[in-house]
Amino acid sequence: MTLAIVIVILLGYVFIASEHLTHVNKALVAVFCASVGWVLFMCSGTSMIDVLHAQEFRDFLGGEPYSLYKSKVFISDNIFLRYVGEVGSLVLYLLATMNIVQVLLNNECFWFIEKWLRSRNSKVVLWVAVLVTFCMSTCIDTLTLTVMMLMVLKRLLRNNLQRMYVGSAVVIAASAGGCWTVIGDVTGLMVWTSNAVAATNFSLMLFLPAMVATVIPVSLICRHLPEHLDLERPAFSFHGDDSVLKVWQRLLLLFTGIGGLWFIPSFHRITLLPPFLGALCCLGVVWVVNEVVNMRRISTEQPLNITYGRSLQYECIQAVMYCVGVCLCVDVLVECGALGMAAAMFDRYLHNIYLISLLLGLVSSVMDNIALVLTSMNMYSVLQPDMIKAEYMSAFLVNGEYWHLIMLSISVGGCLLPIGSVAGLALMKSEGVTVWWYLRHITLFVLLGWICSLGTYFLVDAFLRTWMPSF
């Protein structure tokens, strides 16, 4: 039965990786494979339970005779529902943070981006776009941020080829920038909530590597742009006195939303409550501020300006469903012992964490980073110092190199091809970027930045071990 489950999940991964060819929605594939996998697990009876939960199941029976019905009850109540709780926490966090960003977008709180980007100088446009994306990706999910920036570029730049180059730089900045904070991407949140890393240590270790992984490819992309860009004429529209918020109102909403997102790690550390509760608290505060600043508009029943349409909401819902499906797929692989066998193979043939991270980064160029990070996370447990039996196993301690490198390599390696990340897929849909064009013009730049970022991580790690060994 383990083999059947693995085959189903691997076929699902193949369809997910080839979504741009099959045009089968990857959220649908992930949810379907997760359902089939858990049905197969349920039908296995005790053969699967004995892998990880033999003593637990005996205690559950309490001396009563075994029956297939009781094994199903045990799987449903003691195994499956525990994973559903973890997935539910993740979904609530995603929904809360996406709604916070949606409120900010609807109130045009990011109006300054287009103002800063409106310049004919290609270096100004490229580096401002990259800097804004890199900074905002630390607390806004990659998909939402990328879609927003691509829409701004579409309104700003007339030439499609120029948008393809600048859009590629935005994708790199969003992916690399989102990997160095625990709230910048859903994968970072997963590593953090599994207690594998501490938020401060994680950011300190990955900030410089992430910056290097961004600066090097963007510097090379800059050489392919002309000195002056072709700009669209700015569109002017009259909204009336009450339809647009004043600058101080937008800034109030912006600082409330972004500040609330940055407070989530502190909320979790202080209260020990799940991060989604902090996100929901932040969403409540943002909604209250939104109601206050829009009081006149609401009282006169004027509609809010949905600047970015319904397509972004649809993409966000698809992303949430995809996360649910992939999480449940990985969970069933854990329960059937498949990931434990994969970890044993890695231990036997690969003893170098950097080689493992390089392998995962290459795979991430065609495989979505959420699925890959979840799989690589669940192959190993967070070890305690007394559990170390070999030197390389120290990488699996809390704040160990393994957790940092899988995030760095998978996030940056996912930019080697546009199909390796949600940001790249958004670029393909928005600008018609093909895999072949990206491979010829962008991939080598990303590869160089990735290798340099791994070298930078090695230097940062050596420096901190020498001068801050207790950190």
C-alpha positions as CSV (number, residue, x, y, z in Angstrom):
1,M,0.0,0.0,0.0
2,T,2.9,2.3,0.7
3,L,4.1,1.9,-2.9
4,A,0.6,2.7,-4.2
5,I,0.4,5.9,-2.1
6,V,3.9,7.0,-3.3
7,I,3.0,6.4,-6.9
8,V,-0.2,8.5,-6.6
9,I,1.6,11.4,-4.9
10,L,4.6,11.3,-7.4
11,L,2.2,11.3,-10.3
12,G,0.5,14.3,-8.7
13,Y,3.9,16.0,-8.4
14,V,4.5,15.4,-12.1
15,F,1.2,17.0,-13.1
16,I,1.9,19.9,-10.7
17,A,5.3,20.5,-12.3
18,S,3.9,20.3,-15.8
19,E,0.9,22.5,-15.2
20,H,2.1,24.9,-18.0
21,L,1.9,22.0,-20.4
22,T,-1.2,20.1,-19.3
23,H,-3.1,23.2,-18.2
24,V,-4.6,21.1,-15.4
25,N,-5.0,23.3,-12.3
26,K,-2.4,22.3,-9.8
27,A,-4.7,23.0,-6.8
28,L,-7.1,20.4,-8.2
29,V,-4.3,17.9,-8.7
30,A,-3.0,18.4,-5.1
31,V,-6.4,18.1,-3.5
32,F,-7.3,15.0,-5.5
33,C,-4.0,13.2,-4.8
34,A,-4.3,14.0,-1.1
35,S,-7.8,12.6,-1.0
36,V,-6.8,9.4,-2.8
37,G,-3.7,9.0,-0.6
38,W,-5.6,9.2,2.6
39,V,-8.3,6.8,1.4
40,L,-5.6,4.3,0.5
41,F,-4.0,4.9,4.0
42,M,-7.4,4.3,5.6
43,C,-8.0,1.1,3.7
44,S,-4.6,-0.3,4.9
45,G,-5.9,-1.1,8.4
46,T,-3.1,-1.6,11.0
47,S,-0.3,-2.2,8.4
48,M,0.2,1.6,8.2
49,I,-0.5,2.3,11.9
50,D,2.2,0.0,13.0
51,V,4.9,2.1,11.3
52,L,4.6,5.1,13.7
53,H,1.7,4.5,16.1
54,A,1.9,0.9,17.3
55,Q,1.9,1.7,21.0
56,E,-0.7,4.5,20.6
57,F,-3.1,2.1,18.8
58,R,-2.7,-0.6,21.5
59,D,-3.5,2.0,24.2
60,F,-6.5,3.1,22.1
61,L,-7.8,-0.5,21.9
62,G,-7.4,-0.8,25.7
63,G,-7.3,-4.6,25.6
64,E,-10.4,-5.0,23.3
65,P,-10.1,-7.1,20.2
66,Y,-8.9,-5.5,17.0
67,S,-11.5,-4.6,14.3
68,L,-11.2,-2.7,11.0
69,Y,-13.8,-0.2,12.2
70,K,-11.7,0.7,15.3
71,S,-8.6,1.1,13.2
72,K,-10.5,3.5,11.0
73,V,-11.7,5.4,14.0
74,F,-8.2,5.6,15.3
75,I,-6.8,6.9,12.0
76,S,-9.6,9.5,11.6
77,D,-9.5,10.8,15.2
78,N,-5.9,10.4,16.3
79,I,-3.9,10.9,13.0
80,F,-5.9,12.6,10.3
81,L,-7.6,15.2,12.4
82,R,-4.2,16.2,13.9
83,Y,-2.9,17.0,10.5
84,V,-6.1,18.8,9.6
85,G,-5.6,21.1,12.6
86,E,-2.1,22.0,11.4
87,V,-3.4,22.6,7.9
88,G,-6.3,24.7,9.2
89,S,-3.9,26.9,11.2
90,L,-1.9,27.5,8.0
91,V,-5.1,28.3,6.0
92,L,-6.3,30.7,8.6
93,Y,-3.0,32.5,8.5
94,L,-3.0,32.7,4.7
95,L,-6.6,34.0,4.6
96,A,-6.0,36.6,7.3
97,T,-2.8,38.0,5.7
98,M,-4.2,37.9,2.2
99,N,-7.3,39.9,3.4
100,I,-5.0,42.4,5.1
101,V,-3.2,43.0,1.8
102,Q,-6.5,43.1,-0.1
103,V,-7.8,45.9,2.2
104,L,-4.6,47.8,1.6
105,L,-4.9,47.3,-2.2
106,N,-8.5,48.4,-2.3
107,N,-7.7,51.6,-0.5
108,E,-4.8,52.3,-2.9
109,C,-2.3,52.3,-0.1
110,F,0.5,51.3,-2.5
111,W,0.0,54.3,-4.7
112,F,3.6,55.5,-4.1
113,I,5.0,52.5,-6.0
114,E,3.8,53.8,-9.4
115,K,4.9,57.3,-8.6
116,W,8.4,56.1,-7.7
117,L,8.6,54.0,-10.8
118,R,7.5,56.6,-13.3
119,S,10.9,57.4,-14.9
120,R,12.3,56.8,-18.3
121,N,15.7,55.9,-16.8
122,S,15.9,52.1,-17.0
123,K,18.2,51.8,-14.0
124,V,15.8,53.8,-11.8
125,V,12.8,51.8,-12.8
126,L,14.6,48.4,-12.4
127,W,16.3,49.0,-9.1
128,V,13.3,50.8,-7.5
129,A,11.0,48.0,-8.5
130,V,13.5,45.4,-7.2
131,L,14.1,47.3,-3.9
132,V,10.3,47.8,-3.3
133,T,9.6,44.1,-4.1
134,F,12.5,42.8,-1.9
135,C,11.4,44.9,1.1
136,M,7.7,44.2,0.8
137,S,8.2,40.5,0.2
138,T,9.4,40.2,3.8
139,C,5.8,40.4,5.0
140,I,3.5,40.0,2.0
141,D,3.1,36.6,0.3
142,T,5.0,36.1,-2.9
143,L,2.0,35.6,-5.2
144,T,0.0,38.7,-4.1
145,L,3.1,40.9,-4.3
146,T,4.2,39.7,-7.7
147,V,0.8,40.1,-9.2
148,M,0.5,43.6,-7.9
149,M,4.0,44.6,-9.2
150,L,3.3,43.1,-12.6
151,M,0.1,45.1,-12.9
152,V,1.9,48.2,-12.0
153,L,4.5,47.5,-14.6
154,K,1.8,46.8,-17.2
155,R,0.3,50.3,-16.6
156,L,3.8,51.9,-16.6
157,L,5.8,50.3,-19.5
158,R,4.6,50.1,-23.1
159,N,7.2,47.7,-24.5
160,N,6.5,44.1,-23.8
161,L,10.2,42.9,-23.9
162,Q,11.1,45.6,-21.3
163,R,8.3,44.4,-19.1
164,M,9.6,40.8,-19.4
165,Y,13.1,41.8,-18.2
166,V,11.8,44.0,-15.4
167,G,9.2,41.4,-14.5
168,S,11.8,38.7,-14.3
169,A,13.8,40.9,-11.9
170,V,10.7,41.3,-9.8
171,V,10.1,37.6,-9.6
172,I,13.7,37.0,-8.4
173,A,13.4,39.8,-5.8
174,A,10.0,38.5,-4.5
175,S,11.3,34.9,-4.2
176,A,14.7,35.7,-2.6
177,G,13.3,38.5,-0.4
178,G,10.5,36.3,0.9
179,C,12.9,33.6,2.1
180,W,14.8,35.5,4.7
181,T,11.9,36.2,7.1
182,V,9.5,33.7,8.7
183,I,6.5,35.6,7.5
184,G,7.7,36.5,4.0
185,D,6.5,33.2,2.5
186,V,4.3,30.4,3.6
187,T,7.3,28.0,3.4
188,G,9.2,30.1,6.0
189,L,6.1,30.1,8.2
190,M,6.1,26.3,8.0
191,V,9.7,26.0,9.0
192,W,9.2,28.4,11.9
193,T,6.0,26.8,13.3
194,S,7.7,23.4,13.2
195,N,10.1,24.9,15.8
196,A,13.1,24.2,13.5
197,V,14.3,27.9,13.5
198,A,14.0,31.0,15.6
199,A,12.8,34.1,13.8
200,T,15.7,36.3,14.6
201,N,18.4,33.8,13.9
202,F,16.7,32.8,10.6
203,S,16.6,36.4,9.4
204,L,20.2,37.1,10.4
205,M,21.5,34.0,8.7
206,L,19.7,34.5,5.4
207,F,19.5,38.3,4.9
208,L,22.9,38.7,3.2
209,P,22.6,35.5,1.0
210,A,19.1,36.6,-0.1
211,M,20.4,40.0,-1.0
212,V,23.3,38.5,-3.0
213,A,20.9,36.2,-4.8
214,T,18.9,39.3,-5.8
215,V,21.6,41.8,-6.6
216,I,23.8,39.7,-8.9
217,P,21.1,38.6,-11.4
218,V,19.4,42.0,-11.4
219,S,22.7,43.7,-12.1
220,L,23.1,41.4,-15.2
221,I,19.5,42.0,-16.3
222,C,20.1,45.7,-16.1
223,R,22.7,45.4,-18.9
224,H,20.0,44.1,-21.3
225,L,17.7,47.1,-20.9
226,P,18.1,50.3,-23.0
227,E,19.0,53.5,-21.3
228,H,15.5,54.9,-21.7
229,L,12.3,53.0,-21.4
230,D,9.0,53.4,-23.3
231,L,6.4,54.6,-20.8
232,E,2.7,54.6,-21.1
233,R,1.0,57.9,-20.6
234,P,-0.4,58.3,-17.1
235,A,-4.2,57.8,-16.9
236,F,-6.1,60.6,-15.1
237,S,-9.5,59.9,-13.7
238,F,-11.9,62.0,-11.6
239,H,-13.2,60.2,-8.5
240,G,-15.1,63.0,-6.7
241,D,-14.4,64.4,-3.3
242,D,-15.2,61.3,-1.2
243,S,-13.9,58.4,-3.4
244,V,-10.2,58.7,-2.7
245,L,-8.6,58.6,0.7
246,K,-6.2,61.4,1.7
247,V,-2.5,60.6,2.0
248,W,-2.5,60.5,5.8
249,Q,-5.4,58.0,5.7
250,R,-3.6,55.7,3.3
251,L,-0.4,55.9,5.3
252,L,-2.3,55.1,8.5
253,L,-3.8,52.0,6.9
254,L,-0.5,51.0,5.4
255,F,1.5,51.3,8.6
256,T,-1.3,49.5,10.5
257,G,-1.3,46.6,8.1
258,I,2.4,46.2,7.6
259,G,3.2,46.9,11.2
260,G,0.6,44.3,12.3
261,L,2.2,41.7,10.0
262,W,5.7,42.4,11.4
263,F,4.2,42.0,14.9
264,I,3.1,38.4,14.3
265,P,6.5,36.8,15.3
266,S,6.6,38.8,18.5
267,F,2.9,37.9,19.2
268,H,3.8,34.2,18.8
269,R,6.9,34.5,21.0
270,I,5.1,36.4,23.8
271,T,1.8,34.5,23.9
272,L,2.9,31.1,22.5
273,L,-0.4,31.1,20.6
274,P,-0.4,30.1,16.9
275,P,0.7,32.8,14.4
276,F,-2.7,32.7,12.7
277,L,-4.3,34.2,15.8
278,G,-1.9,37.1,15.6
279,A,-2.8,37.5,11.9
280,L,-6.5,37.5,12.8
281,C,-5.9,40.2,15.4
282,C,-4.0,42.3,12.9
283,L,-6.8,41.8,10.4
284,G,-9.4,43.0,13.0
285,V,-7.4,46.2,13.7
286,V,-7.0,46.9,9.9
287,W,-10.7,46.4,9.4
288,V,-11.6,48.8,12.2
289,V,-9.2,51.5,10.7
290,N,-10.6,50.8,7.3
291,E,-14.2,51.4,8.6
292,V,-13.1,54.7,10.3
293,V,-11.2,56.2,7.3
294,N,-14.0,55.2,4.9
295,M,-16.8,56.3,7.2
296,R,-18.0,59.0,4.8
297,R,-17.9,56.7,1.8
298,I,-19.8,54.0,3.6
299,S,-22.4,56.3,4.8
300,T,-23.1,57.6,1.3
301,E,-23.0,54.0,-0.1
302,Q,-20.1,54.7,-2.5
303,P,-18.4,51.5,-3.7
304,L,-14.8,50.9,-2.8
305,N,-12.3,51.0,-5.6
306,I,-11.3,47.4,-6.4
307,T,-8.1,48.5,-8.1
308,Y,-6.8,45.0,-8.9
309,G,-10.1,43.3,-9.9
310,R,-11.2,39.8,-9.0
311,S,-8.4,37.9,-10.6
312,L,-6.1,38.4,-7.6
313,Q,-8.7,37.1,-5.3
314,Y,-9.2,34.0,-7.5
315,E,-5.4,33.4,-7.6
316,C,-5.3,33.6,-3.8
317,I,-8.1,31.1,-3.3
318,Q,-6.3,28.7,-5.7
319,A,-3.1,29.2,-3.7
320,V,-4.9,28.3,-0.4
321,M,-6.5,25.2,-1.9
322,Y,-3.1,24.2,-3.3
323,C,-1.5,24.5,0.1
324,V,-4.2,22.4,1.7
325,G,-3.7,19.6,-0.9
326,V,0.1,19.6,-0.8
327,C,0.2,19.6,3.0
328,L,-2.1,16.6,3.2
329,C,-0.1,14.8,0.4
330,V,3.1,15.3,2.4
331,D,1.4,14.2,5.6
332,V,0.3,10.9,4.2
333,L,3.8,10.3,2.9
334,V,5.1,10.8,6.5
335,E,2.6,8.4,7.9
336,C,3.2,5.6,5.5
337,G,7.0,5.9,6.1
338,A,8.0,7.0,2.6
339,L,9.8,10.1,3.7
340,G,11.6,8.2,6.4
341,M,13.0,5.8,3.7
342,A,14.0,8.8,1.5
343,A,15.8,10.4,4.5
344,A,17.7,7.0,5.0
345,M,18.8,7.0,1.4
346,F,20.1,10.6,1.7
347,D,22.0,9.6,4.9
348,R,23.5,6.6,3.1
349,Y,24.6,8.3,-0.2
350,L,24.8,12.1,0.7
351,H,26.4,13.4,3.8
352,N,27.0,17.0,2.7
353,I,24.2,19.5,3.5
354,Y,25.4,21.8,0.6
355,L,25.1,18.9,-1.9
356,I,21.6,18.2,-0.6
357,S,20.6,21.9,-0.9
358,L,22.0,22.0,-4.4
359,L,20.0,18.9,-5.4
360,L,16.8,20.4,-3.9
361,G,17.4,23.7,-5.6
362,L,17.7,22.1,-9.0
363,V,14.5,20.1,-8.4
364,S,12.8,23.3,-7.4
365,S,13.4,24.8,-10.8
366,V,10.5,22.5,-12.1
367,M,8.7,21.7,-8.8
368,D,6.7,24.2,-6.8
369,N,8.6,25.4,-3.8
370,I,5.7,24.7,-1.3
371,A,5.6,21.0,-2.2
372,L,9.4,20.7,-2.1
373,V,9.9,22.5,1.2
374,L,7.2,20.5,2.9
375,T,8.7,17.3,1.6
376,S,12.3,18.2,2.6
377,M,11.1,19.4,6.0
378,N,9.3,16.2,6.9
379,M,12.2,13.9,5.8
380,Y,14.0,14.9,9.0
381,S,13.0,15.7,12.5
382,V,14.4,18.6,14.5
383,L,17.2,16.9,16.6
384,Q,18.4,17.6,20.1
385,P,22.1,17.8,20.9
386,D,22.1,14.3,22.7
387,M,20.7,12.7,19.5
388,I,23.7,13.6,17.3
389,K,25.6,10.5,16.1
390,A,27.6,12.0,13.2
391,E,29.0,15.5,12.6
392,Y,26.8,16.3,9.6
393,M,23.7,15.6,11.7
394,S,24.3,18.8,13.7
395,A,22.7,20.5,10.6
396,F,19.4,19.2,11.8
397,L,19.5,20.9,15.2
398,V,17.3,23.9,16.0
399,N,18.6,26.8,13.8
400,G,20.8,24.2,12.0
401,E,22.2,24.7,8.5
402,Y,19.7,22.3,6.9
403,W,16.7,24.4,7.6
404,H,18.4,27.6,6.3
405,L,19.7,26.0,3.2
406,I,16.5,24.3,2.1
407,M,14.8,27.7,2.3
408,L,17.5,29.6,0.5
409,S,18.1,27.0,-2.2
410,I,14.5,26.1,-2.9
411,S,13.4,29.8,-3.0
412,V,16.3,30.9,-5.3
413,G,16.5,27.7,-7.2
414,G,12.8,28.0,-8.0
415,C,13.7,31.1,-10.1
416,L,15.9,29.0,-12.4
417,L,12.8,28.4,-14.5
418,P,9.5,30.3,-14.4
419,I,7.6,27.1,-13.7
420,G,9.4,26.6,-10.4
421,S,7.5,29.2,-8.4
422,V,4.1,30.9,-8.2
423,A,5.8,34.2,-9.0
424,G,7.2,32.8,-12.2
425,L,3.9,31.3,-13.2
426,A,2.3,34.7,-12.7
427,L,4.9,36.3,-14.9
428,M,4.2,33.7,-17.6
429,K,0.5,34.5,-17.5
430,S,0.9,38.2,-17.3
431,E,3.6,38.8,-19.9
432,G,3.6,35.7,-22.0
433,V,7.1,34.7,-20.9
434,T,8.0,31.2,-22.3
435,V,10.3,28.7,-20.6
436,W,12.7,28.8,-23.5
437,W,13.0,32.7,-23.5
438,Y,13.5,32.6,-19.7
439,L,16.1,29.8,-20.0
440,R,18.1,31.8,-22.6
441,H,18.0,35.2,-21.0
442,I,17.5,34.8,-17.2
443,T,18.5,31.3,-16.0
444,L,22.3,31.7,-16.0
445,F,22.0,35.0,-14.1
446,V,19.9,33.3,-11.4
447,L,22.3,30.4,-11.3
448,L,25.3,32.7,-10.7
449,G,23.4,34.6,-8.0
450,W,22.4,31.3,-6.3
451,I,25.9,29.9,-6.2
452,C,27.2,33.2,-4.8
453,S,24.4,33.3,-2.2
454,L,25.5,29.8,-1.0
455,G,29.1,31.0,-0.7
456,T,27.8,34.1,1.2
457,Y,25.8,31.8,3.6
458,F,29.0,29.8,4.3
459,L,30.9,33.0,5.2
460,V,28.0,34.3,7.4
461,D,27.8,30.9,9.2
462,A,31.5,30.8,9.8
463,F,31.6,34.4,11.0
464,L,28.7,33.9,13.5
465,R,30.2,30.6,14.7
466,T,33.5,32.4,15.4
467,W,32.2,35.6,16.9
468,M,28.7,34.8,18.2
469,P,28.8,31.1,19.1
470,S,25.9,31.4,21.5
471,F,23.5,33.0,19.0
